[in-house]
Amino acid sequence: MTDTPIDEMTFEQAMAELERVVSQLEHGDVALEASITLYERGAQLKKRCETKLKEAEEKVAAITLDGQGTPTGTTPVDGL
């Protein structure tokens, strides 16, 4: 696990750590309490990935096109 707080992770960081968590859980060689902790962390990482994807989708949706479909700029999206 990294020292970076989950809410400060990039999508790529959160996804890489989530993959490590899933791998550890799949191997099944983790004690029960550690498995529970890993599962909880995995849920937080999944939520972070979903949040970052939603932000990216909103940015893409905000791209404005001219009459011929060429991107001409972006429309500000609240909170981004």
mmCIF file of the N, C-alpha and C atoms, coordinates in Angstrom:
data_MODEL
# 
_entry.id   MODEL 
# 
loop_
_atom_site.group_PDB 
_atom_site.id 
_atom_site.type_symbol 
_atom_site.label_atom_id 
_atom_site.label_alt_id 
_atom_site.label_comp_id 
_atom_site.label_asym_id 
_atom_site.label_entity_id 
_atom_site.label_seq_id 
_atom_site.pdbx_PDB_ins_code 
_atom_site.Cartn_x 
_atom_site.Cartn_y 
_atom_site.Cartn_z 
_atom_site.occupancy 
_atom_site.B_iso_or_equiv 
_atom_site.pdbx_formal_charge 
_atom_site.auth_seq_id 
_atom_site.auth_comp_id 
_atom_site.auth_asym_id 
_atom_site.auth_atom_id 
_atom_site.pdbx_PDB_model_num 
ATOM 1   N N  . MET A 1 1  ? 0.842   -1.182  0.000   1.00 0.00 ? 1  MET A N  1 
ATOM 2   C CA . MET A 1 1  ? 0.000   0.000   0.000   1.00 0.00 ? 1  MET A CA 1 
ATOM 3   C C  . MET A 1 1  ? 0.882   1.238   0.000   1.00 0.00 ? 1  MET A C  1 
ATOM 4   N N  . THR A 1 2  ? 0.381   2.299   -0.584  1.00 0.00 ? 2  THR A N  1 
ATOM 5   C CA . THR A 1 2  ? 1.139   3.537   -0.648  1.00 0.00 ? 2  THR A CA 1 
ATOM 6   C C  . THR A 1 2  ? 0.794   4.429   0.529   1.00 0.00 ? 2  THR A C  1 
ATOM 7   N N  . ASP A 1 3  ? 1.645   5.436   0.728   1.00 0.00 ? 3  ASP A N  1 
ATOM 8   C CA . ASP A 1 3  ? 1.394   6.411   1.790   1.00 0.00 ? 3  ASP A CA 1 
ATOM 9   C C  . ASP A 1 3  ? 0.464   7.524   1.331   1.00 0.00 ? 3  ASP A C  1 
ATOM 10  N N  . THR A 1 4  ? 0.172   7.582   0.040   1.00 0.00 ? 4  THR A N  1 
ATOM 11  C CA . THR A 1 4  ? -0.688  8.632   -0.498  1.00 0.00 ? 4  THR A CA 1 
ATOM 12  C C  . THR A 1 4  ? -2.123  8.409   -0.039  1.00 0.00 ? 4  THR A C  1 
ATOM 13  N N  . PRO A 1 5  ? -2.749  9.441   0.555   1.00 0.00 ? 5  PRO A N  1 
ATOM 14  C CA . PRO A 1 5  ? -4.161  9.294   0.926   1.00 0.00 ? 5  PRO A CA 1 
ATOM 15  C C  . PRO A 1 5  ? -5.003  9.006   -0.322  1.00 0.00 ? 5  PRO A C  1 
ATOM 16  N N  . ILE A 1 6  ? -6.000  8.156   -0.171  1.00 0.00 ? 6  ILE A N  1 
ATOM 17  C CA . ILE A 1 6  ? -6.821  7.751   -1.311  1.00 0.00 ? 6  ILE A CA 1 
ATOM 18  C C  . ILE A 1 6  ? -7.443  8.954   -2.012  1.00 0.00 ? 6  ILE A C  1 
ATOM 19  N N  . ASP A 1 7  ? -7.902  9.943   -1.239  1.00 0.00 ? 7  ASP A N  1 
ATOM 20  C CA . ASP A 1 7  ? -8.569  11.094  -1.862  1.00 0.00 ? 7  ASP A CA 1 
ATOM 21  C C  . ASP A 1 7  ? -7.607  12.010  -2.610  1.00 0.00 ? 7  ASP A C  1 
ATOM 22  N N  . GLU A 1 8  ? -6.309  11.710  -2.564  1.00 0.00 ? 8  GLU A N  1 
ATOM 23  C CA . GLU A 1 8  ? -5.318  12.488  -3.320  1.00 0.00 ? 8  GLU A CA 1 
ATOM 24  C C  . GLU A 1 8  ? -4.725  11.689  -4.475  1.00 0.00 ? 8  GLU A C  1 
ATOM 25  N N  . MET A 1 9  ? -5.136  10.440  -4.618  1.00 0.00 ? 9  MET A N  1 
ATOM 26  C CA . MET A 1 9  ? -4.582  9.575   -5.660  1.00 0.00 ? 9  MET A CA 1 
ATOM 27  C C  . MET A 1 9  ? -5.138  9.939   -7.030  1.00 0.00 ? 9  MET A C  1 
ATOM 28  N N  . THR A 1 10 ? -4.289  9.767   -8.028  1.00 0.00 ? 10 THR A N  1 
ATOM 29  C CA . THR A 1 10 ? -4.760  9.864   -9.401  1.00 0.00 ? 10 THR A CA 1 
ATOM 30  C C  . THR A 1 10 ? -5.540  8.591   -9.712  1.00 0.00 ? 10 THR A C  1 
ATOM 31  N N  . PHE A 1 11 ? -6.239  8.593   -10.824 1.00 0.00 ? 11 PHE A N  1 
ATOM 32  C CA . PHE A 1 11 ? -6.961  7.392   -11.246 1.00 0.00 ? 11 PHE A CA 1 
ATOM 33  C C  . PHE A 1 11 ? -5.992  6.221   -11.374 1.00 0.00 ? 11 PHE A C  1 
ATOM 34  N N  . GLU A 1 12 ? -4.862  6.470   -12.001 1.00 0.00 ? 12 GLU A N  1 
ATOM 35  C CA . GLU A 1 12 ? -3.896  5.409   -12.248 1.00 0.00 ? 12 GLU A CA 1 
ATOM 36  C C  . GLU A 1 12 ? -3.339  4.839   -10.948 1.00 0.00 ? 12 GLU A C  1 
ATOM 37  N N  . GLN A 1 13 ? -3.050  5.695   -9.975  1.00 0.00 ? 13 GLN A N  1 
ATOM 38  C CA . GLN A 1 13 ? -2.543  5.226   -8.692  1.00 0.00 ? 13 GLN A CA 1 
ATOM 39  C C  . GLN A 1 13 ? -3.590  4.371   -7.981  1.00 0.00 ? 13 GLN A C  1 
ATOM 40  N N  . ALA A 1 14 ? -4.826  4.859   -7.951  1.00 0.00 ? 14 ALA A N  1 
ATOM 41  C CA . ALA A 1 14 ? -5.903  4.127   -7.281  1.00 0.00 ? 14 ALA A CA 1 
ATOM 42  C C  . ALA A 1 14 ? -6.158  2.790   -7.967  1.00 0.00 ? 14 ALA A C  1 
ATOM 43  N N  . MET A 1 15 ? -6.141  2.773   -9.277  1.00 0.00 ? 15 MET A N  1 
ATOM 44  C CA . MET A 1 15 ? -6.383  1.536   -10.013 1.00 0.00 ? 15 MET A CA 1 
ATOM 45  C C  . MET A 1 15 ? -5.262  0.519   -9.756  1.00 0.00 ? 15 MET A C  1 
ATOM 46  N N  . ALA A 1 16 ? -4.011  0.979   -9.762  1.00 0.00 ? 16 ALA A N  1 
ATOM 47  C CA . ALA A 1 16 ? -2.883  0.071   -9.515  1.00 0.00 ? 16 ALA A CA 1 
ATOM 48  C C  . ALA A 1 16 ? -2.966  -0.528  -8.113  1.00 0.00 ? 16 ALA A C  1 
ATOM 49  N N  . GLU A 1 17 ? -3.291  0.293   -7.134  1.00 0.00 ? 17 GLU A N  1 
ATOM 50  C CA . GLU A 1 17 ? -3.404  -0.227  -5.775  1.00 0.00 ? 17 GLU A CA 1 
ATOM 51  C C  . GLU A 1 17 ? -4.606  -1.158  -5.646  1.00 0.00 ? 17 GLU A C  1 
ATOM 52  N N  . LEU A 1 18 ? -5.709  -0.829  -6.296  1.00 0.00 ? 18 LEU A N  1 
ATOM 53  C CA . LEU A 1 18 ? -6.881  -1.697  -6.277  1.00 0.00 ? 18 LEU A CA 1 
ATOM 54  C C  . LEU A 1 18 ? -6.532  -3.065  -6.858  1.00 0.00 ? 18 LEU A C  1 
ATOM 55  N N  . GLU A 1 19 ? -5.760  -3.089  -7.924  1.00 0.00 ? 19 GLU A N  1 
ATOM 56  C CA . GLU A 1 19 ? -5.339  -4.353  -8.525  1.00 0.00 ? 19 GLU A CA 1 
ATOM 57  C C  . GLU A 1 19 ? -4.491  -5.169  -7.547  1.00 0.00 ? 19 GLU A C  1 
ATOM 58  N N  . ARG A 1 20 ? -3.621  -4.490  -6.784  1.00 0.00 ? 20 ARG A N  1 
ATOM 59  C CA . ARG A 1 20 ? -2.806  -5.184  -5.793  1.00 0.00 ? 20 ARG A CA 1 
ATOM 60  C C  . ARG A 1 20 ? -3.694  -5.766  -4.678  1.00 0.00 ? 20 ARG A C  1 
ATOM 61  N N  . VAL A 1 21 ? -4.668  -4.994  -4.233  1.00 0.00 ? 21 VAL A N  1 
ATOM 62  C CA . VAL A 1 21 ? -5.580  -5.448  -3.183  1.00 0.00 ? 21 VAL A CA 1 
ATOM 63  C C  . VAL A 1 21 ? -6.346  -6.674  -3.663  1.00 0.00 ? 21 VAL A C  1 
ATOM 64  N N  . VAL A 1 22 ? -6.895  -6.612  -4.860  1.00 0.00 ? 22 VAL A N  1 
ATOM 65  C CA . VAL A 1 22 ? -7.660  -7.738  -5.405  1.00 0.00 ? 22 VAL A CA 1 
ATOM 66  C C  . VAL A 1 22 ? -6.773  -8.978  -5.515  1.00 0.00 ? 22 VAL A C  1 
ATOM 67  N N  . SER A 1 23 ? -5.555  -8.788  -5.968  1.00 0.00 ? 23 SER A N  1 
ATOM 68  C CA . SER A 1 23 ? -4.628  -9.912  -6.101  1.00 0.00 ? 23 SER A CA 1 
ATOM 69  C C  . SER A 1 23 ? -4.366  -10.567 -4.749  1.00 0.00 ? 23 SER A C  1 
ATOM 70  N N  . GLN A 1 24 ? -4.140  -9.759  -3.726  1.00 0.00 ? 24 GLN A N  1 
ATOM 71  C CA . GLN A 1 24 ? -3.902  -10.308 -2.389  1.00 0.00 ? 24 GLN A CA 1 
ATOM 72  C C  . GLN A 1 24 ? -5.126  -11.080 -1.890  1.00 0.00 ? 24 GLN A C  1 
ATOM 73  N N  . LEU A 1 25 ? -6.301  -10.523 -2.107  1.00 0.00 ? 25 LEU A N  1 
ATOM 74  C CA . LEU A 1 25 ? -7.521  -11.192 -1.656  1.00 0.00 ? 25 LEU A CA 1 
ATOM 75  C C  . LEU A 1 25 ? -7.765  -12.491 -2.425  1.00 0.00 ? 25 LEU A C  1 
ATOM 76  N N  . GLU A 1 26 ? -7.451  -12.487 -3.716  1.00 0.00 ? 26 GLU A N  1 
ATOM 77  C CA . GLU A 1 26 ? -7.664  -13.684 -4.532  1.00 0.00 ? 26 GLU A CA 1 
ATOM 78  C C  . GLU A 1 26 ? -6.748  -14.834 -4.118  1.00 0.00 ? 26 GLU A C  1 
ATOM 79  N N  . HIS A 1 27 ? -5.540  -14.499 -3.689  1.00 0.00 ? 27 HIS A N  1 
ATOM 80  C CA . HIS A 1 27 ? -4.603  -15.549 -3.282  1.00 0.00 ? 27 HIS A CA 1 
ATOM 81  C C  . HIS A 1 27 ? -5.054  -16.240 -1.994  1.00 0.00 ? 27 HIS A C  1 
ATOM 82  N N  . GLY A 1 28 ? -5.827  -15.531 -1.182  1.00 0.00 ? 28 GLY A N  1 
ATOM 83  C CA . GLY A 1 28 ? -6.400  -16.147 0.005   1.00 0.00 ? 28 GLY A CA 1 
ATOM 84  C C  . GLY A 1 28 ? -5.427  -16.469 1.114   1.00 0.00 ? 28 GLY A C  1 
ATOM 85  N N  . ASP A 1 29 ? -4.209  -15.959 1.031   1.00 0.00 ? 29 ASP A N  1 
ATOM 86  C CA . ASP A 1 29 ? -3.231  -16.263 2.080   1.00 0.00 ? 29 ASP A CA 1 
ATOM 87  C C  . ASP A 1 29 ? -3.090  -15.120 3.088   1.00 0.00 ? 29 ASP A C  1 
ATOM 88  N N  . VAL A 1 30 ? -4.151  -14.335 3.228   1.00 0.00 ? 30 VAL A N  1 
ATOM 89  C CA . VAL A 1 30 ? -4.173  -13.205 4.149   1.00 0.00 ? 30 VAL A CA 1 
ATOM 90  C C  . VAL A 1 30 ? -5.099  -13.570 5.313   1.00 0.00 ? 30 VAL A C  1 
ATOM 91  N N  . ALA A 1 31 ? -4.684  -13.228 6.519   1.00 0.00 ? 31 ALA A N  1 
ATOM 92  C CA . ALA A 1 31 ? -5.510  -13.511 7.695   1.00 0.00 ? 31 ALA A CA 1 
ATOM 93  C C  . ALA A 1 31 ? -6.854  -12.793 7.585   1.00 0.00 ? 31 ALA A C  1 
ATOM 94  N N  . LEU A 1 32 ? -7.838  -13.288 8.312   1.00 0.00 ? 32 LEU A N  1 
ATOM 95  C CA . LEU A 1 32 ? -9.197  -12.762 8.225   1.00 0.00 ? 32 LEU A CA 1 
ATOM 96  C C  . LEU A 1 32 ? -9.253  -11.257 8.487   1.00 0.00 ? 32 LEU A C  1 
ATOM 97  N N  . GLU A 1 33 ? -8.660  -10.799 9.572   1.00 0.00 ? 33 GLU A N  1 
ATOM 98  C CA . GLU A 1 33 ? -8.703  -9.364  9.895   1.00 0.00 ? 33 GLU A CA 1 
ATOM 99  C C  . GLU A 1 33 ? -8.029  -8.535  8.805   1.00 0.00 ? 33 GLU A C  1 
ATOM 100 N N  . ALA A 1 34 ? -6.918  -9.023  8.291   1.00 0.00 ? 34 ALA A N  1 
ATOM 101 C CA . ALA A 1 34 ? -6.224  -8.315  7.216   1.00 0.00 ? 34 ALA A CA 1 
ATOM 102 C C  . ALA A 1 34 ? -7.074  -8.315  5.948   1.00 0.00 ? 34 ALA A C  1 
ATOM 103 N N  . SER A 1 35 ? -7.789  -9.403  5.704   1.00 0.00 ? 35 SER A N  1 
ATOM 104 C CA . SER A 1 35 ? -8.667  -9.474  4.532   1.00 0.00 ? 35 SER A CA 1 
ATOM 105 C C  . SER A 1 35 ? -9.775  -8.438  4.624   1.00 0.00 ? 35 SER A C  1 
ATOM 106 N N  . ILE A 1 36 ? -10.334 -8.292  5.811   1.00 0.00 ? 36 ILE A N  1 
ATOM 107 C CA . ILE A 1 36 ? -11.393 -7.298  6.007   1.00 0.00 ? 36 ILE A CA 1 
ATOM 108 C C  . ILE A 1 36 ? -10.859 -5.902  5.756   1.00 0.00 ? 36 ILE A C  1 
ATOM 109 N N  . THR A 1 37 ? -9.673  -5.618  6.279   1.00 0.00 ? 37 THR A N  1 
ATOM 110 C CA . THR A 1 37 ? -9.052  -4.308  6.070   1.00 0.00 ? 37 THR A CA 1 
ATOM 111 C C  . THR A 1 37 ? -8.776  -4.075  4.587   1.00 0.00 ? 37 THR A C  1 
ATOM 112 N N  . LEU A 1 38 ? -8.258  -5.104  3.921   1.00 0.00 ? 38 LEU A N  1 
ATOM 113 C CA . LEU A 1 38 ? -7.992  -4.988  2.482   1.00 0.00 ? 38 LEU A CA 1 
ATOM 114 C C  . LEU A 1 38 ? -9.279  -4.760  1.698   1.00 0.00 ? 38 LEU A C  1 
ATOM 115 N N  . TYR A 1 39 ? -10.326 -5.484  2.056   1.00 0.00 ? 39 TYR A N  1 
ATOM 116 C CA . TYR A 1 39 ? -11.609 -5.330  1.368   1.00 0.00 ? 39 TYR A CA 1 
ATOM 117 C C  . TYR A 1 39 ? -12.133 -3.905  1.522   1.00 0.00 ? 39 TYR A C  1 
ATOM 118 N N  . GLU A 1 40 ? -12.053 -3.357  2.735   1.00 0.00 ? 40 GLU A N  1 
ATOM 119 C CA . GLU A 1 40 ? -12.513 -1.985  2.979   1.00 0.00 ? 40 GLU A CA 1 
ATOM 120 C C  . GLU A 1 40 ? -11.696 -0.991  2.165   1.00 0.00 ? 40 GLU A C  1 
ATOM 121 N N  . ARG A 1 41 ? -10.381 -1.198  2.121   1.00 0.00 ? 41 ARG A N  1 
ATOM 122 C CA . ARG A 1 41 ? -9.525  -0.307  1.333   1.00 0.00 ? 41 ARG A CA 1 
ATOM 123 C C  . ARG A 1 41 ? -9.870  -0.438  -0.152  1.00 0.00 ? 41 ARG A C  1 
ATOM 124 N N  . GLY A 1 42 ? -10.111 -1.657  -0.596  1.00 0.00 ? 42 GLY A N  1 
ATOM 125 C CA . GLY A 1 42 ? -10.489 -1.874  -1.988  1.00 0.00 ? 42 GLY A CA 1 
ATOM 126 C C  . GLY A 1 42 ? -11.768 -1.132  -2.346  1.00 0.00 ? 42 GLY A C  1 
ATOM 127 N N  . ALA A 1 43 ? -12.727 -1.131  -1.431  1.00 0.00 ? 43 ALA A N  1 
ATOM 128 C CA . ALA A 1 43 ? -13.983 -0.414  -1.672  1.00 0.00 ? 43 ALA A CA 1 
ATOM 129 C C  . ALA A 1 43 ? -13.736 1.086   -1.792  1.00 0.00 ? 43 ALA A C  1 
ATOM 130 N N  . GLN A 1 44 ? -12.843 1.609   -0.962  1.00 0.00 ? 44 GLN A N  1 
ATOM 131 C CA . GLN A 1 44 ? -12.512 3.039   -1.034  1.00 0.00 ? 44 GLN A CA 1 
ATOM 132 C C  . GLN A 1 44 ? -11.786 3.355   -2.339  1.00 0.00 ? 44 GLN A C  1 
ATOM 133 N N  . LEU A 1 45 ? -10.885 2.481   -2.743  1.00 0.00 ? 45 LEU A N  1 
ATOM 134 C CA . LEU A 1 45 ? -10.150 2.688   -4.000  1.00 0.00 ? 45 LEU A CA 1 
ATOM 135 C C  . LEU A 1 45 ? -11.095 2.624   -5.198  1.00 0.00 ? 45 LEU A C  1 
ATOM 136 N N  . LYS A 1 46 ? -12.038 1.689   -5.164  1.00 0.00 ? 46 LYS A N  1 
ATOM 137 C CA . LYS A 1 46 ? -13.034 1.584   -6.240  1.00 0.00 ? 46 LYS A CA 1 
ATOM 138 C C  . LYS A 1 46 ? -13.838 2.872   -6.349  1.00 0.00 ? 46 LYS A C  1 
ATOM 139 N N  . LYS A 1 47 ? -14.244 3.395   -5.216  1.00 0.00 ? 47 LYS A N  1 
ATOM 140 C CA . LYS A 1 47 ? -15.002 4.648   -5.206  1.00 0.00 ? 47 LYS A CA 1 
ATOM 141 C C  . LYS A 1 47 ? -14.167 5.792   -5.787  1.00 0.00 ? 47 LYS A C  1 
ATOM 142 N N  . ARG A 1 48 ? -12.879 5.836   -5.444  1.00 0.00 ? 48 ARG A N  1 
ATOM 143 C CA . ARG A 1 48 ? -11.992 6.885   -5.976  1.00 0.00 ? 48 ARG A CA 1 
ATOM 144 C C  . ARG A 1 48 ? -11.894 6.764   -7.500  1.00 0.00 ? 48 ARG A C  1 
ATOM 145 N N  . CYS A 1 49 ? -11.742 5.543   -7.994  1.00 0.00 ? 49 CYS A N  1 
ATOM 146 C CA . CYS A 1 49 ? -11.660 5.342   -9.449  1.00 0.00 ? 49 CYS A CA 1 
ATOM 147 C C  . CYS A 1 49 ? -12.948 5.799   -10.125 1.00 0.00 ? 49 CYS A C  1 
ATOM 148 N N  . GLU A 1 50 ? -14.085 5.453   -9.551  1.00 0.00 ? 50 GLU A N  1 
ATOM 149 C CA . GLU A 1 50 ? -15.370 5.865   -10.118 1.00 0.00 ? 50 GLU A CA 1 
ATOM 150 C C  . GLU A 1 50 ? -15.502 7.384   -10.143 1.00 0.00 ? 50 GLU A C  1 
ATOM 151 N N  . THR A 1 51 ? -15.059 8.040   -9.076  1.00 0.00 ? 51 THR A N  1 
ATOM 152 C CA . THR A 1 51 ? -15.118 9.506   -9.006  1.00 0.00 ? 51 THR A CA 1 
ATOM 153 C C  . THR A 1 51 ? -14.253 10.132  -10.086 1.00 0.00 ? 51 THR A C  1 
ATOM 154 N N  . LYS A 1 52 ? -13.034 9.633   -10.240 1.00 0.00 ? 52 LYS A N  1 
ATOM 155 C CA . LYS A 1 52 ? -12.124 10.197  -11.244 1.00 0.00 ? 52 LYS A CA 1 
ATOM 156 C C  . LYS A 1 52 ? -12.657 9.946   -12.657 1.00 0.00 ? 52 LYS A C  1 
ATOM 157 N N  . LEU A 1 53 ? -13.254 8.791   -12.901 1.00 0.00 ? 53 LEU A N  1 
ATOM 158 C CA . LEU A 1 53 ? -13.841 8.521   -14.220 1.00 0.00 ? 53 LEU A CA 1 
ATOM 159 C C  . LEU A 1 53 ? -15.008 9.454   -14.504 1.00 0.00 ? 53 LEU A C  1 
ATOM 160 N N  . LYS A 1 54 ? -15.841 9.693   -13.504 1.00 0.00 ? 54 LYS A N  1 
ATOM 161 C CA . LYS A 1 54 ? -16.979 10.599  -13.678 1.00 0.00 ? 54 LYS A CA 1 
ATOM 162 C C  . LYS A 1 54 ? -16.482 12.005  -13.999 1.00 0.00 ? 54 LYS A C  1 
ATOM 163 N N  . GLU A 1 55 ? -15.436 12.456  -13.314 1.00 0.00 ? 55 GLU A N  1 
ATOM 164 C CA . GLU A 1 55 ? -14.863 13.779  -13.602 1.00 0.00 ? 55 GLU A CA 1 
ATOM 165 C C  . GLU A 1 55 ? -14.373 13.846  -15.042 1.00 0.00 ? 55 GLU A C  1 
ATOM 166 N N  . ALA A 1 56 ? -13.710 12.797  -15.496 1.00 0.00 ? 56 ALA A N  1 
ATOM 167 C CA . ALA A 1 56 ? -13.206 12.772  -16.871 1.00 0.00 ? 56 ALA A CA 1 
ATOM 168 C C  . ALA A 1 56 ? -14.358 12.789  -17.872 1.00 0.00 ? 56 ALA A C  1 
ATOM 169 N N  . GLU A 1 57 ? -15.403 12.021  -17.597 1.00 0.00 ? 57 GLU A N  1 
ATOM 170 C CA . GLU A 1 57 ? -16.569 11.997  -18.483 1.00 0.00 ? 57 GLU A CA 1 
ATOM 171 C C  . GLU A 1 57 ? -17.210 13.373  -18.581 1.00 0.00 ? 57 GLU A C  1 
ATOM 172 N N  . GLU A 1 58 ? -17.287 14.071  -17.460 1.00 0.00 ? 58 GLU A N  1 
ATOM 173 C CA . GLU A 1 58 ? -17.891 15.408  -17.465 1.00 0.00 ? 58 GLU A CA 1 
ATOM 174 C C  . GLU A 1 58 ? -17.040 16.387  -18.271 1.00 0.00 ? 58 GLU A C  1 
ATOM 175 N N  . LYS A 1 59 ? -15.730 16.251  -18.179 1.00 0.00 ? 59 LYS A N  1 
ATOM 176 C CA . LYS A 1 59 ? -14.842 17.124  -18.966 1.00 0.00 ? 59 LYS A CA 1 
ATOM 177 C C  . LYS A 1 59 ? -15.014 16.856  -20.452 1.00 0.00 ? 59 LYS A C  1 
ATOM 178 N N  . VAL A 1 60 ? -15.087 15.579  -20.817 1.00 0.00 ? 60 VAL A N  1 
ATOM 179 C CA . VAL A 1 60 ? -15.264 15.222  -22.231 1.00 0.00 ? 60 VAL A CA 1 
ATOM 180 C C  . VAL A 1 60 ? -16.611 15.736  -22.725 1.00 0.00 ? 60 VAL A C  1 
ATOM 181 N N  . ALA A 1 61 ? -17.643 15.594  -21.914 1.00 0.00 ? 61 ALA A N  1 
ATOM 182 C CA . ALA A 1 61 ? -18.975 16.042  -22.303 1.00 0.00 ? 61 ALA A CA 1 
ATOM 183 C C  . ALA A 1 61 ? -19.035 17.552  -22.470 1.00 0.00 ? 61 ALA A C  1 
ATOM 184 N N  . ALA A 1 62 ? -18.114 18.275  -21.817 1.00 0.00 ? 62 ALA A N  1 
ATOM 185 C CA . ALA A 1 62 ? -18.131 19.726  -21.868 1.00 0.00 ? 62 ALA A CA 1 
ATOM 186 C C  . ALA A 1 62 ? -17.399 20.286  -23.083 1.00 0.00 ? 62 ALA A C  1 
ATOM 187 N N  . ILE A 1 63 ? -16.763 19.439  -23.884 1.00 0.00 ? 63 ILE A N  1 
ATOM 188 C CA . ILE A 1 63 ? -16.068 19.922  -25.077 1.00 0.00 ? 63 ILE A CA 1 
ATOM 189 C C  . ILE A 1 63 ? -17.107 20.418  -26.069 1.00 0.00 ? 63 ILE A C  1 
ATOM 190 N N  . THR A 1 64 ? -16.915 21.643  -26.560 1.00 0.00 ? 64 THR A N  1 
ATOM 191 C CA . THR A 1 64 ? -17.858 22.203  -27.516 1.00 0.00 ? 64 THR A CA 1 
ATOM 192 C C  . THR A 1 64 ? -17.368 21.951  -28.942 1.00 0.00 ? 64 THR A C  1 
ATOM 193 N N  . LEU A 1 65 ? -18.310 21.738  -29.827 1.00 0.00 ? 65 LEU A N  1 
ATOM 194 C CA . LEU A 1 65 ? -17.995 21.469  -31.227 1.00 0.00 ? 65 LEU A CA 1 
ATOM 195 C C  . LEU A 1 65 ? -18.580 22.566  -32.101 1.00 0.00 ? 65 LEU A C  1 
ATOM 196 N N  . ASP A 1 66 ? -17.904 22.847  -33.244 1.00 0.00 ? 66 ASP A N  1 
ATOM 197 C CA . ASP A 1 66 ? -18.468 23.799  -34.188 1.00 0.00 ? 66 ASP A CA 1 
ATOM 198 C C  . ASP A 1 66 ? -19.453 23.058  -35.095 1.00 0.00 ? 66 ASP A C  1 
ATOM 199 N N  . GLY A 1 67 ? -19.995 23.732  -36.070 1.00 0.00 ? 67 GLY A N  1 
ATOM 200 C CA . GLY A 1 67 ? -20.996 23.160  -36.954 1.00 0.00 ? 67 GLY A CA 1 
ATOM 201 C C  . GLY A 1 67 ? -20.524 21.944  -37.721 1.00 0.00 ? 67 GLY A C  1 
ATOM 202 N N  . GLN A 1 68 ? -19.213 21.786  -37.892 1.00 0.00 ? 68 GLN A N  1 
ATOM 203 C CA . GLN A 1 68 ? -18.671 20.649  -38.629 1.00 0.00 ? 68 GLN A CA 1 
ATOM 204 C C  . GLN A 1 68 ? -18.184 19.535  -37.695 1.00 0.00 ? 68 GLN A C  1 
ATOM 205 N N  . GLY A 1 69 ? -18.423 19.709  -36.409 1.00 0.00 ? 69 GLY A N  1 
ATOM 206 C CA . GLY A 1 69 ? -18.036 18.682  -35.450 1.00 0.00 ? 69 GLY A CA 1 
ATOM 207 C C  . GLY A 1 69 ? -16.610 18.785  -34.962 1.00 0.00 ? 69 GLY A C  1 
ATOM 208 N N  . THR A 1 70 ? -15.942 19.905  -35.250 1.00 0.00 ? 70 THR A N  1 
ATOM 209 C CA . THR A 1 70 ? -14.565 20.101  -34.807 1.00 0.00 ? 70 THR A CA 1 
ATOM 210 C C  . THR A 1 70 ? -14.565 20.721  -33.413 1.00 0.00 ? 70 THR A C  1 
ATOM 211 N N  . PRO A 1 71 ? -13.780 20.162  -32.479 1.00 0.00 ? 71 PRO A N  1 
ATOM 212 C CA . PRO A 1 71 ? -13.721 20.762  -31.135 1.00 0.00 ? 71 PRO A CA 1 
ATOM 213 C C  . PRO A 1 71 ? -13.214 22.193  -31.215 1.00 0.00 ? 71 PRO A C  1 
ATOM 214 N N  . THR A 1 72 ? -13.905 23.096  -30.548 1.00 0.00 ? 72 THR A N  1 
ATOM 215 C CA . THR A 1 72 ? -13.518 24.511  -30.578 1.00 0.00 ? 72 THR A CA 1 
ATOM 216 C C  . THR A 1 72 ? -13.145 25.041  -29.208 1.00 0.00 ? 72 THR A C  1 
ATOM 217 N N  . GLY A 1 73 ? -13.404 24.300  -28.185 1.00 0.00 ? 73 GLY A N  1 
ATOM 218 C CA . GLY A 1 73 ? -13.104 24.771  -26.840 1.00 0.00 ? 73 GLY A CA 1 
ATOM 219 C C  . GLY A 1 73 ? -13.874 23.930  -25.848 1.00 0.00 ? 73 GLY A C  1 
ATOM 220 N N  . THR A 1 74 ? -13.861 24.404  -24.632 1.00 0.00 ? 74 THR A N  1 
ATOM 221 C CA . THR A 1 74 ? -14.593 23.672  -23.614 1.00 0.00 ? 74 THR A CA 1 
ATOM 222 C C  . THR A 1 74 ? -15.560 24.603  -22.897 1.00 0.00 ? 74 THR A C  1 
ATOM 223 N N  . THR A 1 75 ? -16.586 24.009  -22.385 1.00 0.00 ? 75 THR A N  1 
ATOM 224 C CA . THR A 1 75 ? -17.544 24.716  -21.584 1.00 0.00 ? 75 THR A CA 1 
ATOM 225 C C  . THR A 1 75 ? -17.202 24.438  -20.124 1.00 0.00 ? 75 THR A C  1 
ATOM 226 N N  . PRO A 1 76 ? -17.086 25.447  -19.283 1.00 0.00 ? 76 PRO A N  1 
ATOM 227 C CA . PRO A 1 76 ? -16.753 25.166  -17.878 1.00 0.00 ? 76 PRO A CA 1 
ATOM 228 C C  . PRO A 1 76 ? -17.783 24.241  -17.245 1.00 0.00 ? 76 PRO A C  1 
ATOM 229 N N  . VAL A 1 77 ? -17.290 23.297  -16.463 1.00 0.00 ? 77 VAL A N  1 
ATOM 230 C CA . VAL A 1 77 ? -18.156 22.384  -15.740 1.00 0.00 ? 77 VAL A CA 1 
ATOM 231 C C  . VAL A 1 77 ? -18.022 22.741  -14.277 1.00 0.00 ? 77 VAL A C  1 
ATOM 232 N N  . ASP A 1 78 ? -19.139 22.949  -13.607 1.00 0.00 ? 78 ASP A N  1 
ATOM 233 C CA . ASP A 1 78 ? -19.115 23.310  -12.203 1.00 0.00 ? 78 ASP A CA 1 
ATOM 234 C C  . ASP A 1 78 ? -18.311 22.315  -11.396 1.00 0.00 ? 78 ASP A C  1 
ATOM 235 N N  . GLY A 1 79 ? -17.448 22.812  -10.503 1.00 0.00 ? 79 GLY A N  1 
ATOM 236 C CA . GLY A 1 79 ? -16.697 21.967  -9.603  1.00 0.00 ? 79 GLY A CA 1 
ATOM 237 C C  . GLY A 1 79 ? -15.446 21.352  -10.196 1.00 0.00 ? 79 GLY A C  1 
ATOM 238 N N  . LEU A 1 80 ? -15.136 21.612  -11.455 1.00 0.00 ? 80 LEU A N  1 
ATOM 239 C CA . LEU A 1 80 ? -13.930 21.026  -12.046 1.00 0.00 ? 80 LEU A CA 1 
ATOM 240 C C  . LEU A 1 80 ? -12.927 22.100  -12.364 1.00 0.00 ? 80 LEU A C  1 
# 
